[in-house]
Amino acid sequence: MYRRRHRHGRRGRMPKPVWLGALPPITGLDPVGTQGKTEPVYLEPDELEAFRLVDLEGLSQEEAGGRMGVSRGTVWRLLQNARRKTAQALSEGRPLRIGPPPQQTDLEENVGEH
């Protein structure tokens, strides 16, 4: 599956699209006993794919970059973000959501209308 990414701000070039192996079967995880008490941590699908390829399948960052169609440096950045967000969700007992944060999608819709 091919996924277009979006930059986090107005400046700079658009990020290179990423090839995803498959969409995850779930959209998030909730820790027991927290039902809506804390803000969730949002893990982007491309971060999850890099995390899965390197840490679960045991590929090198270069091999994962080849599968995703991006550079090794991009895989490294995605992997660092995924590990940080996962550790934050686990250590703080926050829900983990897979996908863009709600406010990010609202901004993207408004930009296309102008």
Protein Blocks (a to p, Z undefined) as FASTA:
>chain_A
ZZddddebjedcdddddddfbacfbfbdcdehigopaccddddfklmmmmmmmmmnopaf
klmmmmnopafklmmmmmmmmmmmmmmmmmnopacdedddfklmmmmmmmmmZZ
